[in-house]
Amino acid sequence: MKKAIIIFVISVLVASHNYINSQDVTLKETIDSINVMLKSNPYIDSFNEISFFYSVDITPENVLVVEMTFDGPFKWVYKAKISDLDTSPKKDPCRESPGTLCWTCKHEASEKAGSCVQAEMILTDGGSTKENSSSICVSFSSRGICNELNRKFQFLFSKIMNENRK
């Protein structure tokens, strides 16, 4: 009888450990999936004939990191705590701007949006410049991926915010 109880307890522990790991994999897989879509659909400035590549990551401190690179002398890195951003679902965000998804800093009813985003321009020669911003965005060529990207970001933000409530 004791062996059966011990085996049952071990089985429950292993199952719960696998469940927790699968949750982490889901977030990582979502980030990877977003990055694959962004990499294969760079934002194209056709006037200047430049392609801008965006990538995203989430730090262990739940900071959204967006990197914008191109074949030029600098890159931009934007960082904001997800809890400081208004990530609530918007009604049809792809209709107004089908090639960009943005999230603004939260603000109180009596205040304008804050500057919760740190934007850093990093020069290839090693220098950098930092400034604050009230929004963080990803841009891409509008080849019908906006709605799918939006769903993936909403899933990602929802999972992170739900984990913070526990």
Contacts in CASP RR format, 6 or more apart in sequence:
PFRMAT RR
TARGET T0000
AUTHOR 0000-0000-0000
METHOD contacts of the structure
MODEL  1
MKKAIIIFVISVLVASHNYINSQDVTLKETIDSINVMLKSNPYIDSFNEI
SFFYSVDITPENVLVVEMTFDGPFKWVYKAKISDLDTSPKKDPCRESPGT
LCWTCKHEASEKAGSCVQAEMILTDGGSTKENSSSICVSFSSRGICNELN
RKFQFLFSKIMNENRK
23 159 0 8 1.000
26 159 0 8 1.000
27 58 0 8 1.000
27 156 0 8 1.000
27 159 0 8 1.000
27 160 0 8 1.000
30 152 0 8 1.000
30 155 0 8 1.000
30 156 0 8 1.000
30 159 0 8 1.000
31 56 0 8 1.000
31 57 0 8 1.000
31 58 0 8 1.000
31 156 0 8 1.000
33 152 0 8 1.000
34 56 0 8 1.000
34 149 0 8 1.000
34 152 0 8 1.000
34 153 0 8 1.000
34 156 0 8 1.000
35 55 0 8 1.000
35 56 0 8 1.000
37 140 0 8 1.000
37 145 0 8 1.000
37 148 0 8 1.000
37 149 0 8 1.000
37 152 0 8 1.000
38 53 0 8 1.000
38 54 0 8 1.000
38 55 0 8 1.000
38 56 0 8 1.000
38 138 0 8 1.000
38 140 0 8 1.000
38 149 0 8 1.000
39 53 0 8 1.000
39 55 0 8 1.000
41 140 0 8 1.000
41 141 0 8 1.000
41 143 0 8 1.000
41 145 0 8 1.000
42 51 0 8 1.000
42 52 0 8 1.000
42 53 0 8 1.000
42 54 0 8 1.000
42 140 0 8 1.000
42 141 0 8 1.000
43 51 0 8 1.000
43 52 0 8 1.000
43 53 0 8 1.000
43 54 0 8 1.000
43 99 0 8 1.000
43 100 0 8 1.000
43 139 0 8 1.000
43 140 0 8 1.000
43 141 0 8 1.000
44 50 0 8 1.000
44 51 0 8 1.000
44 52 0 8 1.000
44 141 0 8 1.000
45 51 0 8 1.000
45 52 0 8 1.000
50 70 0 8 1.000
50 71 0 8 1.000
51 70 0 8 1.000
51 71 0 8 1.000
52 68 0 8 1.000
52 69 0 8 1.000
52 70 0 8 1.000
52 139 0 8 1.000
53 68 0 8 1.000
53 69 0 8 1.000
53 70 0 8 1.000
54 66 0 8 1.000
54 67 0 8 1.000
54 68 0 8 1.000
54 138 0 8 1.000
54 139 0 8 1.000
54 140 0 8 1.000
55 66 0 8 1.000
55 67 0 8 1.000
55 69 0 8 1.000
56 64 0 8 1.000
56 65 0 8 1.000
56 66 0 8 1.000
56 67 0 8 1.000
56 138 0 8 1.000
57 64 0 8 1.000
57 65 0 8 1.000
57 67 0 8 1.000
58 64 0 8 1.000
58 65 0 8 1.000
58 82 0 8 1.000
58 156 0 8 1.000
58 160 0 8 1.000
59 65 0 8 1.000
61 81 0 8 1.000
62 81 0 8 1.000
62 82 0 8 1.000
62 83 0 8 1.000
62 160 0 8 1.000
62 164 0 8 1.000
63 79 0 8 1.000
63 80 0 8 1.000
63 81 0 8 1.000
63 82 0 8 1.000
64 78 0 8 1.000
64 79 0 8 1.000
64 80 0 8 1.000
64 81 0 8 1.000
64 82 0 8 1.000
64 85 0 8 1.000
64 103 0 8 1.000
64 136 0 8 1.000
65 77 0 8 1.000
65 78 0 8 1.000
65 79 0 8 1.000
66 77 0 8 1.000
66 78 0 8 1.000
66 79 0 8 1.000
66 136 0 8 1.000
66 137 0 8 1.000
66 138 0 8 1.000
67 75 0 8 1.000
67 76 0 8 1.000
67 77 0 8 1.000
67 78 0 8 1.000
68 75 0 8 1.000
68 76 0 8 1.000
68 77 0 8 1.000
68 78 0 8 1.000
68 139 0 8 1.000
69 75 0 8 1.000
72 124 0 8 1.000
73 123 0 8 1.000
73 124 0 8 1.000
73 125 0 8 1.000
74 121 0 8 1.000
74 122 0 8 1.000
74 123 0 8 1.000
74 124 0 8 1.000
75 121 0 8 1.000
75 122 0 8 1.000
76 119 0 8 1.000
76 120 0 8 1.000
76 121 0 8 1.000
76 122 0 8 1.000
77 119 0 8 1.000
77 120 0 8 1.000
77 122 0 8 1.000
78 117 0 8 1.000
78 118 0 8 1.000
78 119 0 8 1.000
78 120 0 8 1.000
78 133 0 8 1.000
78 136 0 8 1.000
78 137 0 8 1.000
79 117 0 8 1.000
79 118 0 8 1.000
79 120 0 8 1.000
80 103 0 8 1.000
80 105 0 8 1.000
80 116 0 8 1.000
80 117 0 8 1.000
80 118 0 8 1.000
80 136 0 8 1.000
81 116 0 8 1.000
82 157 0 8 1.000
82 160 0 8 1.000
82 161 0 8 1.000
83 161 0 8 1.000
83 164 0 8 1.000
84 105 0 8 1.000
84 106 0 8 1.000
84 116 0 8 1.000
85 103 0 8 1.000
85 104 0 8 1.000
85 105 0 8 1.000
85 106 0 8 1.000
85 116 0 8 1.000
85 136 0 8 1.000
86 103 0 8 1.000
86 104 0 8 1.000
86 105 0 8 1.000
86 106 0 8 1.000
87 103 0 8 1.000
87 153 0 8 1.000
87 154 0 8 1.000
87 157 0 8 1.000
87 161 0 8 1.000
89 154 0 8 1.000
93 101 0 8 1.000
93 146 0 8 1.000
93 150 0 8 1.000
94 101 0 8 1.000
94 146 0 8 1.000
94 147 0 8 1.000
94 150 0 8 1.000
98 142 0 8 1.000
98 144 0 8 1.000
98 146 0 8 1.000
99 139 0 8 1.000
99 140 0 8 1.000
99 141 0 8 1.000
99 142 0 8 1.000
99 146 0 8 1.000
100 137 0 8 1.000
100 138 0 8 1.000
100 139 0 8 1.000
100 140 0 8 1.000
101 137 0 8 1.000
101 138 0 8 1.000
101 146 0 8 1.000
101 149 0 8 1.000
101 150 0 8 1.000
101 153 0 8 1.000
102 135 0 8 1.000
102 136 0 8 1.000
102 137 0 8 1.000
103 135 0 8 1.000
103 136 0 8 1.000
103 137 0 8 1.000
104 113 0 8 1.000
104 134 0 8 1.000
104 135 0 8 1.000
105 113 0 8 1.000
105 114 0 8 1.000
105 115 0 8 1.000
105 116 0 8 1.000
105 117 0 8 1.000
105 134 0 8 1.000
105 135 0 8 1.000
106 113 0 8 1.000
106 114 0 8 1.000
106 116 0 8 1.000
107 113 0 8 1.000
107 114 0 8 1.000
112 134 0 8 1.000
113 134 0 8 1.000
113 135 0 8 1.000
114 134 0 8 1.000
115 132 0 8 1.000
115 133 0 8 1.000
115 134 0 8 1.000
116 132 0 8 1.000
116 134 0 8 1.000
117 132 0 8 1.000
117 133 0 8 1.000
117 134 0 8 1.000
117 135 0 8 1.000
117 136 0 8 1.000
118 130 0 8 1.000
118 131 0 8 1.000
118 132 0 8 1.000
118 133 0 8 1.000
119 130 0 8 1.000
119 131 0 8 1.000
119 132 0 8 1.000
119 133 0 8 1.000
120 128 0 8 1.000
120 129 0 8 1.000
120 130 0 8 1.000
120 131 0 8 1.000
121 128 0 8 1.000
121 129 0 8 1.000
121 130 0 8 1.000
122 128 0 8 1.000
138 149 0 8 1.000
140 146 0 8 1.000
140 149 0 8 1.000
END
